Amino acid sequence: MLEITSIKNGFVIDHIEAGKGIKIFNHLKLNETDLSVALIMNAQSDRLGKKDIIKIEGIDNLDYTALAMLAPRVSVNEVRNEKIVNKFKPELPEVVEGILTCENERCITKDETYVPHTFKLVDRNLGTYRCEYCDHTSKLI
């Protein structure tokens, strides 16, 4: 059995859908830091069947918007002195820029690279966003 020890100060990103942990790892650029990081993939989960987990030692804050966008069912545990001091689920933001890209080939963002990819939340329960420029909808969940 694989054993990853607890962390003293940092964050545990839990309940990541199996296979999405690497996307979060890359988006947070954890491979470019000096922090101690554990990426656990395909761990057994009663709720999800299999899940990914990321443990980050020595970090003070995270990009919660990106976490919610990349893994909408994620939960975050803030750990201080080896104890969980805060546990929460990041909320999907009303407006997001630079995380999603429009899938519509005719969208202005495909040709005009200076135009930011901006989306507005349409349905929180379904994780649906609409492109600000072409009204194309994208689902996260």
Buried (B, 14 or more C-beta within 10 A) or exposed (E): EEEEEEBEBBBBBBBBBBEBBEBBBEBBEBEEEEEEBEBBBEBEBEEBEEBBBBBBBBBEEBBBBBBBBBBBBBBBBBBEEEEEEEEEEBEBBEEBEEBBEBEBEEBEBBEEEEBEBBBEBBEEEEBBBBBBBBEBBBEBE
